[in-house]
Amino acid sequence: MALRTKPLTEQVAIITGGGTGIGRAFAEALVAAGAREVVIASRRGDVLRQTADELNKQADTERVFPFEFDIRDLAQTEALVRTTAERFGTIDLLVNNSGLAVPETVEAITEEGWDKVLETNLRGAMWLVRAALPYMLREDFGDVVNISSQAGKHGYADVPSYCASKFGLLGYAESLRDHARKTGANIRVFNLCPGLVDVEHTGATDEPRPGFIHVRNMARTLLYVLSLDRNVIIEDINIYAR
């Protein structure tokens, strides 16, 4: 039986960490490609509102909507998903892009630093998926895109908590993917695993720093995986700069 398809022009997306850097590039690309609605979410309400205004003006439309929330707060995380679904009818695409790192060596890890990173990068993503999954199952359609890292593939001495969170995100994604297979759910799970991404030089004509990826390449990768046939899944994509 053919899997249900849905054009991007009918899809509703949530992007966490959507106000700046990679998240903003994702939002801009989705709007340019015709996505129906794009909700950008983070703790920085002023930045979100400015980004939404700029992207809507740029596209001469109103399809980008800001939502201020703290991914470490369960109630706020569930409210993001619930409010989006109530306003726009469903959730088709969830991009888990929120993330932070606390530089601490292995012997100097603090509970505060460890918890902050794991709660943001891993537990928050799990909460979002758990909240969004019922809507995707109801519609028999959905994509989850996790922004992991090369730090999810290799350990680095100066950011052990970040590495643990990104390794964990890949493991959680594999479990989610296995669940979709066993239940026959039309839900795909992709992991983007970039190296260094230049989140400072993000303009269309800006050149990234040597060894860094321009955010536009992250956005192009997102659009590529979403364009694949529904029966095609690329589990992990490693992205490097020369």
Secondary structure as GFF3:
##gff-version 3
##sequence-region A 1 242
A	DSSP	three_ten_helix	8	10	.	.	.	ID=ss1
A	DSSP	beta_strand	12	16	.	.	.	ID=ss2
A	DSSP	alpha_helix	21	32	.	.	.	ID=ss3
A	DSSP	beta_strand	37	42	.	.	.	ID=ss4
A	DSSP	alpha_helix	45	59	.	.	.	ID=ss5
A	DSSP	beta_strand	64	68	.	.	.	ID=ss6
A	DSSP	alpha_helix	74	88	.	.	.	ID=ss7
A	DSSP	beta_strand	93	96	.	.	.	ID=ss8
A	DSSP	three_ten_helix	106	108	.	.	.	ID=ss9
A	DSSP	alpha_helix	111	118	.	.	.	ID=ss10
A	DSSP	pi_helix	119	123	.	.	.	ID=ss11
A	DSSP	alpha_helix	124	139	.	.	.	ID=ss12
A	DSSP	beta_strand	142	147	.	.	.	ID=ss13
A	DSSP	three_ten_helix	150	152	.	.	.	ID=ss14
A	DSSP	alpha_helix	160	183	.	.	.	ID=ss15
A	DSSP	beta_strand	187	194	.	.	.	ID=ss16
A	DSSP	beta_strand	197	198	.	.	.	ID=ss17
A	DSSP	beta_strand	213	214	.	.	.	ID=ss18
A	DSSP	alpha_helix	215	227	.	.	.	ID=ss19
A	DSSP	beta_strand	236	239	.	.	.	ID=ss20
###
